[in-house]
């Protein structure tokens, strides 16, 4: 009887697969992915500083009550353009008119008293020469004349004040501009002591844009300017461009006109301001914008195509090739966008090779193959 048992069907199949796997060769490794690169070349690039800002009216005037009274009429359309001197409100003038009439009567009485005092002095002068009256009586008449003349001056001042107050019953625009909504209605009691706000006028044919730069960035910029890395233009020639909330550029270029020489303790920023013409009132006070300040040129600037930069929530990075074409991610500090390319402030130096195309295939530490420019096409732009 045989000592060996025949192999089962399943065991035979497994043995066949094992023998087949041992005899086959491992599949070849995939070729390195192909990428396009740019080689960094430093050059003079605009030193662009981008900061958030708010639009402010060129001039703002709060129109307030200067006399006590009841608002009789509103004489303007809310939101319309008014010129300086245009009547805006009328305050009931009757009480003010009565005060002016009383002051006028007081002046007339003072003038009459002064005229009588002058006549007395004129009569006493020849009598004093003839010693018909005493010197003390004559001096008293002269003093009474001077007092009466002082009363005339006081009455004239009271009348002038009453006339001014009567003029304040007609509230006029101190500047030309867009008038905002009325803060009071007809029948409202306004007072000069409280300075009741009636309305506000804003001149917006020109506007200011206020923004702030952090103290650390300000220090770095001043250091670069002091070392000669950044050329320094004249302050009043520093151009500023605005980027609106929808991403479009404001067509009119402005200029810096103010730089605060102190740091705000609450925000840690230095205040800057630019002035812009504002045709057709396109910019409105309070509007949010981004200001791009063209503060000279950076001599050793670096530009790379926008697609070469990988943006994250808190940082940006690029892939740099070493001598063996092995990519390594490198963090960079971005400046502003210049002609569709990122300005790199820190992280790259001349001669670095940065991957531009083929990033989706790149894995850190694994070699890549640098593509050659195709026939009839120019090589990638080198900066």
Phi, psi and omega in degrees: 000135185291142179273350181253139179260144179294145178291143177286168183297315184294322180294324179294319180295318180297321179294323179294318179294322179296317179294323180293320181291327180289329183277342183275155179265152177294145180294149181291149178291144179295150179291156177300143179294151181265136181225158171253145184228165166234145176260127187291129173231123179288150181201169177284122179230154178300136175273093186259127177247122182250126184222147174284150181207173178232144179278139178229141178298148180297318173219142178231130181235123174270119181272117184236158179289138179246357175221163175274143178164183180256131178293121183268317182209149168259130191248012183226163174266127182299134180085001182271169176272132178233151177262157179302134181094352179291135179289130182252317180224155172236121177264140182310117188266000190296314179294321179293324178294321178295320178296321178294321179294321178295320178294324179295319178293321178298323178294318180297318179295319179295322178295321178294317179297319179294322178296318178295321180295322178294322179295321178298315180297320180296323179288326184284338185299310179292329179293325179292323179295326179271005181059032177280337176231159180281158178297326182292321180293322178294318179297324178294322178294320178296318179297320179296323177296315180295321178297319180295321178293323175295322177296327177295316179296320178295320179293324176295319178295320178296321179293320178296319177296319179295322178294320177299313180298323177295323176293328179290348176296335172260107184274121184247163180282125179284335179224165174272142179163188177276127180267133181276189184292156178286139179267350178226161178242170177302137181095351181284143176273126177242151182228146178283326181297318179276348182060054184305126178285125180263314177192179180228139178243135180236127174271115185234018172292337167229151181224160170256151170237120181259135177209167182227147178244135181299152182297326179292316177294321178298319179295318179296318180295319179294325178293318179295321179292321180292327181276351181091000177295329180238126176288146186249112176281169173298142187302315184284000177251007178284115183277149179227132176246143181255138172250121184282174185297332179273006178091353179277156180269136174291130190289346184255133180269137176251185181221148174296140177226358179204137174222118180286137182263022176223159180259131176293122183294330183284321186253343182069028182234158173257133184279136173232158179214141177236151179248137183228137163296148185227070180296141178061020178051044182290326178263136183244143178304137181089352182290140178274134178218170170243130183258129176252110184263121179267084186266070177079200181235144175263120187293323183252044182287157179232130176239136174225153180301148183300323184290347180280347186260131175260119184261136173240181184296324186239355182206180177221152182210163176224164174260126180246135179268141173267192183294336179262015180061034175261123184280144176225129176291140180225125177290145179226156175257120184273143168262219180268167175279128180235112178054043178078008179235149177281135169273128182258120180272325181213148173117339180233151178225169181298136180096344177296141178255119186247134178285132180251310181242149180090018183295332182293342180261353188278136173234130182304135177087350179254133187294156177232170179244126181279123182287148175268147178302137178290155180298132178086358180240151180278155177292161177304146184296128178259131181242000000 
